[in-house]
Amino acid sequence: MIVTIDGVAASGKSSVASGVARALGIPYVSSGLLYRAATQLGREAGVRLGDAAALLTHLRARPLRLEALPEGNRVWQGERDLTDELHSSQVDAGVSVVAALPEVRAWVDDQLRALPAPFVAEGRDMGTNVFPQARAKFYLTASARVRAERRSQERPEDVDAVEAALIERDRRDAGQSAPAPDAHVIDTGPLTLEGVIETILQVLPTPTA
């Protein structure tokens, strides 16, 4: 079984995917961490983020490994754990540029498709492009204000500034983020994290042995 959870930035995809995966006893996969890792490594190397060829050359010379666990994903480059470096305003500002590059998207998709099922996959186009064969697909959304208020609780940043950045991020991500025709769309605004997870679990097909 593959479950896909797509959605707009800061809609709670990672937390929801982790909760669903724990309930099912299977790993969850965060595609966004790979894009964030590519962005961070490109920034460190001084690679122009819009230069797909240079970025991929750099990434292939220093392979990344996504460790998919129910409680949370980690991204490794050799013995270096990059995970805690990947949620910063600097990475936020560049990741849409990287994620819009078809060559980089193909590279990430290859990493994800090589992973053994079952798992819960979260991202922007898991249900539409990467795993169109998934048995259950979900798309999370919420207003920019709600998402900004949630994110400001995680980072010491001004809510208005975060909201403006999310609106711009939504604009840049529009080409990659859209619900699959057969996806269940969930507005997470009025729901708690547990409420979203329970909504998804109620819709999921019963696993077979």
KOLBA-617449 format. One line per 4 residues: number of its first residue (from 1); for each residue x negated, y negated, z of N, C-alpha, C. Coordinates in steps of 0.02 Angstrom, whole numbers, padded with zeros to 5 digits. Layout:
N
NUM) X Y Z X Y Z X Y Z  ... $
END
This chain:
209
1) -00042 00060 00000 00000 00000 00000 -00043 -00062 00000  -00026 -00109 -00043 -00056 -00175 -00044 -00001 -00226 -00033  -00011 -00270 00016 00036 -00325 00030 00000 -00389 00013  00030 -00433 -00026 -00001 -00497 -00042 00035 -00554 -00007 $
5) -00005 -00600 00020 00022 -00660 00053 -00014 -00720 00023  00021 -00756 -00020 -00006 -00816 -00051 00027 -00877 -00020  00003 -00936 -00038 00034 -00997 -00012 -00011 -01057 -00019  00017 -01114 00000 -00019 -01177 -00004 -00070 -01181 00052 $
9) -00117 -01229 00047 -00169 -01237 00098 -00138 -01251 00166  -00167 -01220 00217 -00147 -01231 00287 -00076 -01209 00302  -00051 -01161 00264 00017 -01136 00276 00017 -01077 00325  -00042 -01059 00349 -00047 -01005 00398 -00061 -00937 00369 $
13) -00086 -00934 00307 -00095 -00870 00273 -00140 -00822 00312  -00197 -00847 00334 -00244 -00802 00368 -00216 -00775 00433  -00186 -00818 00473 -00158 -00795 00537 -00101 -00746 00525  -00058 -00761 00477 -00002 -00716 00461 -00028 -00650 00434 $
17) -00075 -00652 00387 -00102 -00591 00358 -00135 -00548 00412  -00171 -00579 00457 -00203 -00542 00511 -00151 -00509 00555  -00097 -00546 00572 -00045 -00518 00614 -00009 -00460 00581  00006 -00467 00517 00040 -00414 00480 -00006 -00352 00476 $
21) -00070 -00364 00462 -00117 -00309 00456 -00124 -00272 00522  -00127 -00309 00577 -00132 -00276 00643 -00070 -00234 00657  -00011 -00261 00639 00051 -00224 00650 00052 -00160 00609  00023 -00162 00550 00023 -00104 00506 -00036 -00058 00519 $
25) -00087 -00083 00556 -00146 -00043 00569 -00192 -00037 00509  -00193 -00089 00467 -00236 -00088 00407 -00276 -00154 00405  -00330 -00158 00365 -00368 -00220 00360 -00329 -00275 00323  -00351 -00336 00333 -00328 -00390 00289 -00387 -00420 00254 $
29) -00374 -00448 00195 -00426 -00474 00152 -00413 -00547 00138  -00463 -00589 00152 -00457 -00661 00142 -00497 -00682 00081  -00463 -00693 00025 -00498 -00715 -00036 -00528 -00785 -00026  -00493 -00826 00013 -00516 -00895 00023 -00585 -00899 00054 $
33) -00603 -00851 00096 -00669 -00853 00127 -00724 -00846 00075  -00712 -00807 00023 -00763 -00800 -00029 -00771 -00865 -00068  -00716 -00900 -00083 -00721 -00964 -00116 -00756 -01015 -00070  -00741 -01012 -00006 -00772 -01057 00041 -00847 -01043 00048 $
37) -00865 -00978 00048 -00935 -00960 00052 -00973 -00983 -00010  -00942 -00975 -00068 -00973 -00998 -00130 -00983 -01074 -00127  -00935 -01110 -00100 -00940 -01182 -00094 -00996 -01202 -00047  -00998 -01170 00011 -01049 -01186 00060 -01119 -01172 00034 $
41) -01129 -01115 00002 -01195 -01098 -00024 -01215 -01143 -00082  -01166 -01162 -00123 -01181 -01209 -00176 -01202 -01277 -00149  -01168 -01300 -00098 -01186 -01364 -00066 -01256 -01361 -00037  -01271 -01307 -00003 -01338 -01299 00028 -01393 -01300 -00025 $
45) -01379 -01269 -00082 -01430 -01264 -00134 -01433 -01325 -00179  -01387 -01372 -00169 -01386 -01431 -00211 -01360 -01417 -00281  -01321 -01363 -00288 -01291 -01347 -00352 -01229 -01389 -00362  -01220 -01416 -00421 -01159 -01453 -00436 -01101 -01404 -00436 $
49) -01051 -01417 -00394 -00998 -01368 -00384 -00957 -01354 -00446  -00956 -01399 -00493 -00919 -01387 -00555 -00958 -01349 -00607  -01022 -01332 -00593 -01065 -01296 -00640 -01060 -01222 -00625  -01013 -01188 -00659 -01000 -01117 -00644 -01061 -01073 -00657 $
53) -01097 -01085 -00711 -01154 -01043 -00727 -01208 -01047 -00673  -01223 -01109 -00651 -01274 -01117 -00600 -01252 -01087 -00534  -01189 -01096 -00518 -01162 -01071 -00454 -01163 -00994 -00454  -01142 -00963 -00509 -01142 -00890 -00511 -01213 -00861 -00511 $
57) -01259 -00895 -00544 -01329 -00873 -00541 -01354 -00872 -00469  -01337 -00925 -00433 -01357 -00930 -00363 -01324 -00875 -00321  -01259 -00862 -00332 -01224 -00813 -00292 -01248 -00741 -00307  -01262 -00727 -00370 -01285 -00660 -00388 -01355 -00646 -00362 $
61) -01395 -00699 -00354 -01462 -00690 -00327 -01459 -00680 -00251  -01404 -00701 -00220 -01395 -00695 -00148 -01326 -00667 -00134  -01316 -00603 -00146 -01249 -00573 -00144 -01213 -00584 -00076  -01148 -00594 -00081 -01106 -00600 -00022 -01070 -00534 -00009 $
65) -01054 -00523 00053 -01015 -00464 00072 -00958 -00485 00117  -00897 -00467 00096 -00838 -00482 00135 -00823 -00422 00180  -00823 -00434 00245 -00806 -00381 00293 -00733 -00389 00312  -00691 -00345 00287 -00618 -00351 00297 -00598 -00310 00358 $
69) -00574 -00346 00409 -00553 -00315 00472 -00483 -00340 00489  -00443 -00300 00525 -00376 -00323 00543 -00377 -00387 00585  -00426 -00394 00629 -00427 -00452 00674 -00459 -00514 00644  -00490 -00508 00586 -00520 -00566 00555 -00575 -00547 00507 $
73) -00582 -00585 00453 -00634 -00570 00404 -00699 -00606 00421  -00754 -00575 00401 -00820 -00607 00407 -00852 -00606 00338  -00892 -00657 00324 -00929 -00659 00261 -01003 -00659 00277  -01039 -00613 00247 -01111 -00605 00261 -01151 -00617 00198 $
77) -01209 -00647 00208 -01260 -00651 00155 -01322 -00618 00185  -01332 -00555 00168 -01385 -00517 00202 -01367 -00511 00276  -01412 -00533 00320 -01401 -00530 00392 -01369 -00594 00420  -01356 -00641 00377 -01328 -00706 00399 -01252 -00704 00396 $
81) -01220 -00718 00453 -01148 -00722 00456 -01128 -00795 00441  -01095 -00805 00384 -01077 -00873 00362 -01011 -00897 00390  -00972 -00852 00420 -00901 -00864 00432 -00887 -00929 00468  -00922 -00941 00523 -00906 -01000 00564 -00924 -01066 00530 $
85) -00961 -01063 00476 -00981 -01124 00440 -00931 -01144 00387  -00881 -01102 00374 -00841 -01109 00314 -00778 -01151 00323  -00761 -01169 00385 -00701 -01209 00397 -00721 -01279 00420  -00743 -01319 00372 -00763 -01388 00386 -00732 -01434 00334 $
89) -00730 -01498 00349 -00702 -01546 00301 -00743 -01548 00237  -00809 -01538 00243 -00852 -01539 00184 -00835 -01481 00137  -00825 -01422 00166 -00805 -01365 00125 -00735 -01375 00097  -00689 -01401 00139 -00621 -01415 00116 -00622 -01459 00054 $
93) -00666 -01509 00054 -00668 -01558 00000 -00693 -01527 -00066  -00733 -01474 -00062 -00763 -01446 -00123 -00733 -01381 -00147  -00696 -01347 -00103 -00676 -01279 -00121 -00626 -01278 -00179  -00584 -01329 -00187 -00537 -01329 -00243 -00574 -01333 -00309 $
97) -00629 -01369 -00311 -00669 -01374 -00373 -00696 -01305 -00390  -00723 -01270 -00340 -00752 -01204 -00352 -00697 -01154 -00371  -00641 -01156 -00336 -00587 -01108 -00349 -00554 -01118 -00416  -00562 -01177 -00446 -00532 -01190 -00511 -00574 -01163 -00569 $
101) -00635 -01140 -00555 -00680 -01117 -00608 -00661 -01045 -00627  -00640 -01032 -00689 -00620 -00965 -00709 -00673 -00912 -00697  -00736 -00930 -00708 -00791 -00882 -00699 -00798 -00862 -00626  -00790 -00910 -00581 -00795 -00895 -00510 -00734 -00855 -00487 $
105) -00675 -00872 -00513 -00616 -00835 -00495 -00622 -00762 -00517  -00651 -00750 -00575 -00661 -00682 -00599 -00710 -00645 -00554  -00762 -00681 -00531 -00811 -00651 -00486 -00778 -00631 -00420  -00737 -00675 -00392 -00702 -00660 -00329 -00653 -00602 -00340 $
109) -00616 -00604 -00394 -00567 -00551 -00408 -00601 -00483 -00411  -00661 -00480 -00441 -00697 -00417 -00445 -00715 -00391 -00376  -00735 -00437 -00331 -00752 -00417 -00262 -00691 -00387 -00228  -00633 -00419 -00238 -00572 -00398 -00204 -00546 -00332 -00231 $
113) -00547 -00324 -00297 -00520 -00263 -00328 -00563 -00202 -00312  -00625 -00213 -00291 -00669 -00157 -00274 -00655 -00130 -00204  -00613 -00165 -00165 -00598 -00144 -00097 -00546 -00088 -00098  -00554 -00038 -00055 -00505 00017 -00053 -00441 -00002 -00017 $
117) -00384 00015 -00047 -00319 00006 -00013 -00312 00060 00040  -00268 00048 00090 -00219 -00006 00096 -00249 -00067 00129  -00219 -00126 00116 -00239 -00188 00149 -00187 -00241 00135  -00192 -00295 00174 -00152 -00356 00163 -00199 -00407 00133 $
121) -00183 -00434 00075 -00226 -00483 00041 -00194 -00551 00041  -00231 -00602 00064 -00204 -00670 00065 -00247 -00716 00022  -00213 -00764 -00009 -00249 -00811 -00051 -00202 -00857 -00089  -00219 -00873 -00151 -00179 -00917 -00192 -00141 -00878 -00246 $
125) -00174 -00828 -00275 -00144 -00792 -00332 -00150 -00717 -00325  -00148 -00693 -00263 -00153 -00621 -00252 -00095 -00582 -00285  -00035 -00609 -00278 00023 -00574 -00306 00033 -00586 -00380  00008 -00642 -00405 00019 -00658 -00476 -00036 -00631 -00521 $
129) -00098 -00630 -00497 -00154 -00615 -00540 -00197 -00556 -00517  -00215 -00556 -00453 -00264 -00507 -00430 -00232 -00438 -00419  -00175 -00437 -00385 -00141 -00374 -00370 -00067 -00378 -00391  -00054 -00385 -00456 00015 -00390 -00478 00055 -00325 -00465 $
133) 00019 -00271 -00453 00052 -00207 -00439 00071 -00199 -00366  00058 -00248 -00325 00072 -00242 -00253 00145 -00225 -00240  00157 -00186 -00189 00225 -00164 -00172 00266 -00220 -00140  00232 -00265 -00106 00268 -00319 -00071 00229 -00383 -00076 $
137) 00262 -00437 -00097 00229 -00501 -00107 00266 -00556 -00069  00226 -00601 -00040 00254 -00656 -00001 00218 -00721 -00018  00253 -00776 -00012 00224 -00841 -00026 00245 -00888 00031  00195 -00918 00065 00208 -00961 00123 00202 -01034 00102 $
141) 00249 -01074 00127 00247 -01145 00114 00269 -01183 00176  00258 -01248 00177 00279 -01293 00231 00263 -01363 00207  00295 -01412 00237 00281 -01481 00218 00209 -01500 00235  00182 -01548 00199 00113 -01570 00212 00106 -01596 00284 $
145) 00158 -01628 00310 00154 -01655 00378 00148 -01599 00429  00190 -01549 00422 00188 -01492 00468 00120 -01458 00465  00094 -01448 00406 00029 -01416 00399 -00027 -01459 00428  -00022 -01524 00419 -00072 -01570 00447 -00071 -01568 00524 $
149) -00012 -01567 00552 -00007 -01564 00626 -00037 -01499 00653  -00025 -01445 00618 -00054 -01381 00639 -00130 -01381 00633  -00154 -01407 00578 -00227 -01407 00567 -00262 -01454 00616  -00231 -01510 00633 -00262 -01558 00680 -00268 -01529 00749 $
153) -00228 -01477 00764 -00234 -01443 00828 -00296 -01398 00830  -00320 -01380 00771 -00379 -01336 00766 -00443 -01376 00760  -00437 -01437 00733 -00496 -01480 00721 -00483 -01549 00748  -00533 -01582 00774 -00524 -01650 00801 -00522 -01702 00745 $
157) -00468 -01701 00705 -00463 -01747 00649 -00395 -01782 00651  -00391 -01842 00622 -00331 -01882 00621 -00277 -01848 00579  -00216 -01844 00606 -00162 -01810 00571 -00147 -01842 00503  -00145 -01909 00501 -00129 -01942 00438 -00182 -01928 00385 $
161) -00245 -01927 00406 -00299 -01913 00359 -00295 -01841 00334  -00279 -01795 00380 -00273 -01725 00361 -00215 -01716 00312  -00158 -01750 00326 -00100 -01746 00282 -00117 -01771 00212  -00152 -01827 00207 -00171 -01854 00142 -00217 -01806 00105 $
165) -00263 -01776 00142 -00309 -01728 00110 -00271 -01666 00086  -00221 -01644 00124 -00183 -01585 00103 -00141 -01600 00041  -00112 -01660 00038 -00074 -01678 -00021 -00118 -01677 -00083  -00178 -01704 -00077 -00226 -01703 -00132 -00247 -01632 -00148 $
169) -00257 -01592 -00096 -00276 -01521 -00107 -00220 -01484 -00144  -00158 -01497 -00125 -00101 -01465 -00160 -00102 -01483 -00234  -00117 -01547 -00248 -00119 -01569 -00317 -00173 -01532 -00356  -00232 -01525 -00326 -00287 -01491 -00360 -00275 -01416 -00367 $
173) -00240 -01388 -00318 -00230 -01315 -00318 -00169 -01292 -00358  -00131 -01340 -00385 -00067 -01323 -00416 -00075 -01270 -00470  -00130 -01271 -00506 -00139 -01223 -00560 -00152 -01152 -00536  -00177 -01145 -00475 -00193 -01079 -00448 -00140 -01052 -00400 $
177) -00100 -01097 -00371 -00055 -01077 -00318 00018 -01084 -00339  00050 -01026 -00350 00121 -01025 -00367 00147 -00956 -00346  00209 -00952 -00323 00235 -00887 -00303 00245 -00841 -00362  00232 -00777 -00351 00248 -00727 -00402 00324 -00724 -00410 $
181) 00349 -00707 -00470 00421 -00704 -00480 00457 -00658 -00431  00422 -00606 -00408 00453 -00558 -00362 00431 -00568 -00289  00403 -00627 -00274 00380 -00641 -00206 00437 -00666 -00162  00434 -00650 -00099 00479 -00678 -00048 00448 -00744 -00024 $
185) 00482 -00800 -00036 00456 -00866 -00016 00481 -00881 00055  00433 -00899 00099 00449 -00913 00169 00426 -00982 00187  00472 -01025 00210 00454 -01091 00236 00434 -01080 00309  00370 -01088 00323 00345 -01076 00391 00356 -01134 00438 $
189) 00381 -01191 00412 00390 -01250 00452 00430 -01239 00516  00491 -01210 00511 00532 -01201 00570 00516 -01138 00610  00467 -01099 00589 00453 -01034 00620 00389 -01035 00660  00386 -00995 00711 00323 -00983 00746 00283 -00933 00706 $
193) 00219 -00926 00724 00177 -00876 00691 00209 -00807 00697  00232 -00790 00758 00262 -00725 00769 00326 -00717 00727  00362 -00773 00718 00423 -00770 00678 00409 -00755 00605  00356 -00784 00579 00338 -00771 00509 00317 -00698 00500 $
197) 00275 -00674 00547 00252 -00605 00544 00311 -00557 00547  00357 -00570 00592 00415 -00526 00599 00459 -00527 00537  00466 -00586 00506 00505 -00592 00444 00475 -00547 00390  00410 -00548 00384 00376 -00507 00334 00383 -00433 00350 $
201) 00373 -00415 00412 00378 -00344 00431 00447 -00316 00418  00498 -00357 00426 00566 -00334 00413 00580 -00321 00339  00543 -00355 00296 00553 -00347 00224 00512 -00291 00195  00456 -00275 00227 00409 -00225 00199 00442 -00157 00191 $
205) 00425 -00122 00137 00449 -00054 00129 00419 -00009 00182  00454 00043 00200 00429 00090 00250 00369 00128 00221  00311 00127 00256 00253 00163 00230 00267 00238 00224  00237 00268 00174 00244 00341 00165 00178 00374 00181 $
209) 00181 00435 00205 00121 00471 00224 00081 00491 00163 $
END
